[in-house]
């Protein structure tokens, strides 16, 4: 029975490990490319606007950086409205 459990655990581990793929970076690091990948959102509940940048770390994790930005500076970009 122990061999079956160990074999099953090993198969599940290998399956999960092989299914995990490293996300591709969303930018090549140039300033233009980074700026093009910034997304903007406005929270209807608070009327605050946010700039968000998603990237992949060297060890394969997805990182999202978020900062508050002035809403009046977003007149020429697409803004996603979120909230109630």
C-alpha positions in Angstrom: 0.0 0.0 0.0 2.9 2.4 0.8 4.4 1.8 -2.6 1.1 2.7 -4.3 0.7 5.9 -2.3 4.3 6.9 -3.0 3.9 6.1 -6.7 0.6 8.1 -6.8 2.2 11.0 -5.0 5.2 10.9 -7.4 3.0 10.9 -10.5 0.9 13.8 -9.2 4.1 15.8 -8.4 5.6 15.1 -11.8 2.3 16.1 -13.5 2.0 19.3 -11.6 5.7 20.2 -12.0 5.6 19.6 -15.8 2.4 21.6 -16.1 4.0 24.7 -14.6 5.5 26.8 -17.3 7.4 30.0 -16.9 5.4 33.0 -18.0 6.9 35.0 -20.8 8.0 38.5 -20.0 5.5 41.1 -21.1 8.2 43.6 -22.0 11.8 43.6 -23.3 12.7 46.3 -20.7 12.8 49.3 -23.0 11.0 52.4 -21.8 8.7 52.5 -24.8 7.7 48.8 -24.3 7.1 49.3 -20.6 4.9 52.4 -21.2 2.9 50.5 -23.8 2.1 47.7 -21.3 0.8 49.9 -18.6 -3.0 49.4 -18.1 -5.2 52.0 -16.3 -8.3 51.5 -14.2 -10.7 53.7 -12.3 -12.5 52.5 -9.2 -16.1 53.8 -9.3 -16.5 53.4 -5.5 -13.6 55.8 -4.6 -13.1 57.7 -7.9 -9.4 56.9 -7.7 -7.4 55.9 -10.8 -4.6 53.3 -10.9 -1.8 52.5 -13.3 -0.9 48.7 -13.4 2.1 47.0 -14.9 2.3 43.2 -15.1 5.7 41.4 -15.5 7.3 38.1 -15.0 10.1 37.6 -12.5 13.3 35.6 -13.2 12.0 32.7 -11.1 8.7 32.5 -13.0 6.3 34.4 -10.8 3.9 37.0 -12.2 4.3 40.4 -10.6 1.8 43.2 -10.8 2.8 46.7 -9.8 0.0 49.2 -9.0 0.1 52.9 -8.3 -2.4 55.6 -7.9 -2.4 58.2 -10.7 -4.3 61.5 -11.3 -7.5 60.7 -13.2 -7.3 63.9 -15.2 -4.1 62.8 -16.8 -5.8 59.8 -18.4 -7.8 61.6 -21.0 -5.9 60.1 -24.0 -5.6 56.5 -22.8 -8.1 53.6 -22.4 -9.3 53.3 -18.8 -11.1 50.3 -17.4 -14.0 51.2 -15.0 -14.2 48.8 -12.1 -16.4 48.7 -8.9 -20.1 48.7 -8.2 
